[in-house]
Amino acid sequence: MKNILAISGSLRQGSSNHAILQYLGSIVPADIEYAIYNDLALIPAFDPGLDTDSPPAPVVALRKLLTEADGLIICTPEYAFGVPGGLKNMLDWMVSSSTLVDKPIALITASLGGEYAHASLLLTLGALSANVIADATLLIQFIRSKMDNDGNVKDEETLKDLKDVLDAFLKALSQP
Ligand SMILES: Cc1cc2nc3c(=O)[nH]c(=O)nc-3n(C[C@H](O)[C@H](O)[C@H](O)COP(=O)(O)O)c2cc1C
């Protein structure tokens, strides 16, 4: 059984990025294990001096989850023309452990604009030697206008784009 871990770059209650990850979880086939990681706020600020044989416990736990995952879905907003600090911080902790080397990754940036964070993440994931699946990358702009009052994605085109991203990602995961 394939196992997907999903991480939102937004910690906000009612986050549209979190809602997108929940939507994807609702449409993954039953034979895929899918979990949203909710402990990003517990990861301490990256300190190379603490990146030793026994790094902080939340980092150890996340590295284990990522190692065990067949693939990772990142869904994030952009803040101040960049990647949200918590998400970038988590990625910095993954450099020395090589946790994300060759790891299949789907990247969704859902924001007002988002193009800077999207491009920056592609660079960072490249530096980590992750396997970003080209057909499983998506930039969703004006995300808040594409949500309904209950916090669900309502825009049909966006829903279709998300299904296409998931299909491409699952196809990549199923290849030997
Ligand atoms: C401090 C702050 C800075 C932001 N800067 C940007 C930005 O540079 N580019 C952008 O596209 N959106 C920016 N936004 C808007 C976010 O994209 C928008 O709030 C988005 O819905 C956040 O994602 P979420 O709904 O998952 O929390 C900013 C929001 C905040 C709170």
The ligand as a Gaussian input file, in Angstrom:
#p B3LYP/6-31G(d) Opt

LIG

0 1
 C        1.775000      38.311000       6.357000
 C        1.189000      37.925000       5.046000
 C        1.907000      38.155000       3.893000
 C        1.384000      37.765000       2.664000
 N        2.140000      37.952000       1.556000
 C        1.708000      37.429000       0.380000
 C        2.547000      37.462000      -0.766000
 O        3.665000      37.973000      -0.760000
 N        2.084000      36.883000      -1.887000
 C        0.857000      36.265000      -1.954000
 O        0.526000      35.702000      -2.979000
 N        0.027000      36.265000      -0.897000
 C        0.426000      36.823000       0.259000
 N       -0.390000      36.774000       1.363000
 C       -1.761000      36.310000       1.231000
 C       -1.875000      34.818000       1.382000
 O       -1.525000      34.222000       0.177000
 C       -3.307000      34.440000       1.682000
 O       -3.622000      34.970000       2.935000
 C       -3.538000      32.942000       1.646000
 O       -4.897000      32.685000       1.669000
 C       -2.897000      32.275000       2.817000
 O       -3.086000      30.866000       2.738000
 P       -4.035000      30.080000       3.728000
 O       -5.457000      30.421000       3.356000
 O       -3.743000      28.635000       3.468000
 O       -3.692000      30.503000       5.119000
 C        0.104000      37.186000       2.584000
 C       -0.618000      36.962000       3.769000
 C       -0.085000      37.319000       4.970000
 C       -0.860000      37.032000       6.230000

